[in-house]
């Protein structure tokens, strides 16, 4: 399960094993062994993976089912949501399976909504009630 989750995060981020290895400061073969379940990463590496992909060590170790977002930054949350949409199987949009184009439409709408909200907050004076 751990190896599958690491691989899912890596491929969802469109990273090669070599790129992930560089970011984690470990060997490419170590990443491969983690993904194949032939070796368990040390705790420090688990923390780095979690930090890199915005997930908890509990999620990596399959103690949690949903991908938690560990950031208050909206762009980080949108990135995590985008990754989750790409990885989730069986999702429907307007009664049909969710395509990659649909995922991009949903993400565009979410980014636009976030931008509009931020602009409103910037333009709002103290009388807005927020």
N, C-alpha and C positions, 0 to 999 in steps of 0.2 A: 504494500500500500504506500509506504513512504517513497519508494523508488518511482512508483507510478505518479505520485503527486509532484515530485521534483521534475520528472520528465514533462508532465502536463504544464507546469509553470514555465519551464524552459521553452518548450515548443510554442506555447501560447504567446511568449514574448519574442518569438522568432529568433531565438538564440541557438547557436551550435553548442555542442558540449564543450568545445574549446573556448568559446566566448564566455560561457558560464564559469569554466575552470579559471580563466584569467581574472574574472571579477571576484571569485572566491579565494583566489591565490592558492589554488590546489592544482593537481595534475588532471589532464583530460581523462586519463584512465580511471582516476578516482570518481569523477562524475559518472562515467559509464558504469562503474561497479555499484555506485549508489542507486542509479536508475534501474539496474538489473537485479537489485536486492542481494548482491553478492557481498556487499560491505555496508556497514552502518556509518553514517557521517558522525564525527565527534560533535559534541554539543555546540562548540564555537561555530562550526560550519553550519549547523542547523540554524543558529541565530543569524548568521550572515545571509543564508538563503531566505529566511523569513523577512529580514530587513530589505533585501534586494527586491523581493516580489510583493511586499506588503501583506504578508500572512504571518500567523503566529506559529510557534513551534508546536503547539497543541494541534493545530490544523494539519501541519506536516505529518505529525505522528498519528493522525486519524483519530484524535480525541474529540475533534469538532467536525461537523459535516459541512457547514457553510464557510465560505472563505471570508474571514473577518478582515476589516480594513482597520489598520492601526494608525490612522492619520486623521487629523482634523482638516487637512488641506483638501479642498474640493477637487483639484486636479488629480491628486493621488486616489481619491475615492472614485472618480470617473474612470481612471485607468484600471483600477481593480474591477469595477463593474464591467468595463469593456472586455477585460480578460475572461471574466466569468461568463459573459454572454457567448463569447467565442467557443468556450469549452463545454458549455451545457448542451447536452443532446436532447432532442425531442421538444424543443421550444417551438411554439406556434406564433405566427403573426398574421392577423387577418384570416385566420382559419387554415393557414398553410404552414409547412415547416419553415422555420426562420433561416433565411439565406444570409450569406456574408454581406450582401447589399442591404438587407434589412437591418442587420446589426449596425452597419455604418449609418443608416438613416436614424435609427434610435439614438445612437451616440451623438449625431449632429444635433438632434432635437434637444438632448440633455445638455450639451455644451451651450447651445443657444439660450436655453432656459436659465442656465447658470449665469451666463453673461448678462442677460437682461436683469436678473435679480441683483447682481453686483452693481450694475449701472444705476438701478433704482435706489439702492442703498447709498451709493455715492452722491446721488442728486438729492436725496432726502435730507431735509433739515430736521431740527429737533421736534418740529410740530407733527412729524409723520407718526409719532407714537412708537418708534423703535429705538 
